[in-house]
Amino acid sequence: MPVEQDLWRLLLIERLSEYACRDTHRALAACLVEDMAAFLKSHGVRQTPLVVLRVHDVLASFLDVLGAEETLAATDEPKTAAVESAAKARERLRKAMKELEESCERLGSPIGKGLADAMKPILKASEGVLEDALAYEAKRTASSAKEQKKDE
């Protein structure tokens, strides 16, 4: 067990310092890694290098989502590119979680929909942000088009 914990800590938690992200994001990611380790252990998943790398993919994607959504929230007028970036980051996170589930299943320890359930509160917290940003952008574009017609 100590070897697994060392591998987990070395490849995931200690590498968080390499990410260009806020301290709060690092703290959230460290909690995610610890909880993920406990979750996988409770489902009988051995922490093999493949599993650790898959969790790393989830972790990196999670940090990308946090960064993209923070950027989106910080802009006064949401840009289509920022909305698309956040949507792509969420899609990468979903794909990384699916690949982790598939890897666990191939190793003989299926975790089913448990991983998605574990991540649901995190994803739920930012639900609607992209839709609101897209609606705002559409209104702004329509308003700009009307103003241009008036000026002509």
N, C-alpha and C positions, 0 to 999 in steps of 0.2 A: 504493500500500500504506500509506503513512503516514496518509492520510486515513481508511482503514478502521480502522487501529489507534487513531487518535484518537477516532473515532466509538465504537468498541468500549469504549475506556477511559472516555470521557466518560459514555456512557449506562449503563454497567454497573458497572465497578469503582469509579469515583469516587463513584457514588451509594450505594455500600454504607454509607457513613457516615450516611446518612439512615435506615437501618433500625434499629429498636430491637431489637438483638440483641447477644449476647456477642461479644467480640473473636475468640474461637476460631471462632465461626460465620462472622464476616466473613472470617477467613483461609481457611476452607474454601471459602466462596463465591468469593473471589478466585481460588483455585486452580481451582475449577470453571469459572469464566469463561475463564481462560487456557487450560485444557485443552479447553474447548468450542470456543474460537476455533481452536486447532490442529487439533482433530478435524474441524470443518467445512471448514477450509481443505484438509485432506488429502483430503476428499471432493469438492473442487471447488466448494464452496458459497461464493458471493460474500456478503460481509457487508453486505447491503442493510439499509436501515432496518427493513423488515419482519422480516428474520431477527434483527436485533438486538433488536427488541421481543419476538419469540417467545422468544429466549434469556433476556430479562429476565423473562418469565413463568415460565420454568423456574427461574430464579434465585430469584425471589420465593417460588415454591412450595416450593423446596428449603429456604429459610430458615424458612418456615412449618412444614415437617415437623420440622426440627431443634428449633424452639421448642416445638411441640406434644409431641414425644416427650420433651423435657427436662422439661416440665411434668408429663407423665404419670409419668416416672421419679421426680420429686421428691415426689410425693404418697405418703404412707404407705399410704393405702388408696385404690386407684384408684377414681375416680368414673366412672360411665358417660359423663358429659359429656366428660371428658378423653379417654377412649378413643375416643368418637365424633369428637371434634375431631381427634385424631391420624389417624384413619382418613380423615376428609374431606380433611385436608391431603395425605395420600399420594395420594388419588384426584385432587386438583387437580394434583399433580406429574405423575402419569401422564398426565393429559389435556394438560398443557402440553407434555410431551415428544412426545406424539402430534401435537399441532398444529404443533410445530416440524418434525417429520418430514414432515408433509403440506405445509407451506410450502416446504420444501426441494425436495420432489418437484414441486410446481407451478412452481418456478423452474427446473426442469430438472436438478437435482442431487440425485437421490434418495440418501438415506443409509441406507435400508433399516432393518434392525434394529440397526444399529451404535450408535445413540444409546442404545437400551435396554441394549445390552451394556455401553456405557461407564458407565451409571448403576447397573448390576447390583450391583457391590460395595458401593455406598453403601446401596442398598435391602436387600441381603442382611444387612448388619451389624445391622439392626434387625428382622430377621425373627423372628416369634414373640412380640414384645413385646405386640402388641395381643391376641393369642390368650391369652397368659398373664394379662393384665390382666382380660380378660373372664371367664376361668375363676375367677380370684380373686374377682372381684365376685360371680359366681354363688354361690360357696361362702359368702361373707360374708353375702349376702342370705338364703341357706337357713339358715345358722346363726342369724341374727337372728330369723328366723321361728320356728325351733324354740324359742329362748329365750323369745320372747313367748308361745308356747303353754304353756310350763312355768309362766310367771308367772301365767297366767290360771287 
